[in-house]
Each structure stands twice: as structure tokens, then as C-alpha cells.
Amino acid sequence: MSVDLLEDAEAAQAAQAFAALGAPQRLAILRCLVRAGPTGLPVGALGDRLGVAPSTLSHHISALVRADLIGQRREGRSLLCHAKFDRVEGLAAYLVRECCRDEGPR
């Protein structure tokens, strides 16, 4: 079965997410938020853990939010970032869903 990647909305969303993760700092941000769990981390603590300057961190967080891989919420005066676990798991499932489908009989 052939898949037309230009018309597959799921493929377009996956490509956007993978493009966002193409920068090592963005991948590190997502991994750090995954490790933090559903509660997430305040932006300042995230920057401290990763040793990333606030302006650079803001740029990378924006890209991950646009790709729908992380979310943000305000708690009092703090802005917390958290991984969107359903989206991250869906992205992994997208990669392995078709595993071995084209493999011929053994």
C-alpha cells in the first residue's frame, strides 16, 4: 500500500515534530521534561538544569510548543513547562506502527 506523504496529515504532524527535535538542545529540553514527569518544571529550573541561557531557552521552548510536544501553564508567578506524553508516545508509535509490514514470508 502506497502512502502519499503530501496528503497524509499525520505524516505532516510527525515531520513537524521530528524537525523540532532536530536541534540537540530541543531534544535535551524534551528529555529533561520527560524525566520531570507530568508536573513539569519551571522555565528557570529547566534552564538551570540544562545550562541554557534564558533567551535561547525561550526560542527552543517556542519551537517545541509549536510542534505540540510540550505545553506550558502558569502557576502563580511561575511558568511551568511539561512534556505532552500522549503526543510523544504517539510520535514513537507512528514510527513503529508499520514495523515489518513489507517483510515477506519467511
TIFIKOL-245793 format. One record per residue (C-alpha): residue in three letters; x, y, z; residue number from 1. Coordinates in Angstrom, 3 decimals. Last residue first. Layout:
<recs>
    aa          x          y          z     i
   ALA          X          Y          Z   NUM
...
</recs>
This chain:
<recs>
    aa          x          y          z     i
   ARG      9.916    -16.399      5.962   106
   PRO      7.027    -14.519      4.428   105
   GLY      7.867    -11.111      3.026   104
   GLU      8.638     -8.048      5.103   103
   ASP      6.580     -5.107      3.969   102
   ARG      4.651     -4.835      7.254   101
   CYS      7.823     -5.354      9.314   100
   CYS      7.146     -2.356     11.517    99
   GLU      4.193     -0.302     10.333    98
   ARG      3.293      1.051     13.749    97
   VAL      6.915      1.580     14.793    96
   LEU      7.450      5.189     13.779    95
   TYR      3.918      6.436     14.417    94
   ALA      4.002      4.736     17.831    93
   ALA      7.004      6.871     18.801    92
   LEU      5.146     10.004     17.731    91
   GLY      2.026      8.899     19.573    90
   GLU      4.063      8.378     22.751    89
   VAL      5.439     11.909     22.472    88
   ARG      1.949     13.305     21.777    87
   ASP      0.357     11.460     24.695    86
   PHE      3.240     12.491     26.936    85
   LYS      2.869     16.189     26.291    84
   ALA      6.031     17.157     28.154    83
   HIS      5.653     19.893     30.726    82
   CYS      6.727     23.510     31.017    81
   LEU      5.871     25.621     34.041    80
   LEU      5.630     29.400     34.069    79
   SER      5.919     30.645     37.626    78
   ARG      4.251     33.717     39.115    77
   GLY      1.253     31.806     40.392    76
   GLU      1.136     28.599     38.430    75
   ARG      1.139     29.360     34.714    74
   ARG      0.912     26.560     32.229    73
   GLN      3.069     25.457     29.334    72
   GLY      2.865     22.542     26.951    71
   ILE      5.426     20.372     25.238    70
   LEU      5.492     18.280     22.081    69
   ASP      2.841     20.293     20.222    68
   ALA      5.277     21.203     17.407    67
   ARG      4.510     24.867     18.110    66
   VAL      5.263     24.236     21.819    65
   LEU      8.591     22.615     20.912    64
   ALA      9.564     25.588     18.721    63
   SER      8.594     28.051     21.449    62
   ILE     10.640     26.107     24.008    61
   HIS     13.691     26.407     21.762    60
   HIS     13.447     30.197     21.459    59
   SER     12.708     30.637     25.162    58
   LEU     15.740     28.525     26.066    57
   THR     17.988     30.682     23.898    56
   SER     16.719     33.845     25.583    55
   PRO     17.004     32.300     29.064    54
   ALA     20.571     30.998     28.598    53
   VAL     20.893     27.207     28.628    52
   GLY     22.786     25.310     31.337    51
   LEU     20.440     22.328     31.045    50
   ARG     19.429     22.035     34.680    49
   ASP     19.483     25.819     35.159    48
   GLY     17.359     26.433     32.064    47
   LEU     14.770     23.910     33.220    46
   ALA     14.768     25.422     36.702    45
   GLY     14.080     28.849     35.212    44
   VAL     11.292     27.552     32.973    43
   PRO      9.517     25.956     35.915    42
   LEU      9.445     22.192     35.582    41
   GLY      6.963     19.520     34.586    40
   THR      4.213     18.091     36.760    39
   PRO      3.657     15.241     34.294    38
   GLY      7.121     13.765     34.838    37
   ALA     10.461     15.512     35.342    36
   ARG     12.253     12.865     33.247    35
   VAL     10.009     13.679     30.280    34
   LEU     10.760     17.362     30.822    33
   CYS     14.512     16.726     30.729    32
   ARG     14.146     14.607     27.598    31
   LEU     12.133     17.360     25.907    30
   ILE     14.703     20.011     26.772    29
   ALA     17.591     17.781     25.649    28
   LEU     15.859     17.155     22.310    27
   ARG     15.448     20.879     21.922    26
   GLN     19.135     21.480     22.717    25
   PRO     20.205     18.846     20.160    24
   ALA     18.255     20.569     17.372    23
   GLY     16.388     18.133     15.121    22
   LEU     13.619     17.706     17.698    21
   ALA     11.562     20.456     16.086    20
   ALA     12.027     18.773     12.698    19
   PHE     10.803     15.498     14.199    18
   ALA      7.661     17.213     15.472    17
   GLN      6.972     18.909     12.147    16
   ALA      7.537     15.641     10.274    15
   ALA      5.133     13.836     12.602    14
   GLN      2.460     16.470     12.003    13
   ALA      2.920     16.194      8.227    12
   ALA      2.834     12.391      8.406    11
   GLU     -0.430     12.536     10.350    10
   ALA     -1.890     14.885      7.769     9
   ASP     -1.118     12.429      4.959     8
   GLU     -1.672     14.281      1.692     7
   LEU      1.924     15.157      0.826     6
   LEU      3.152     11.846      2.199     5
   ASP      1.173      9.866     -0.363     4
   VAL      1.186      6.411      1.185     3
   SER      1.446      3.361     -1.038     2
   MET      0.000      0.000      0.000     1
</recs>
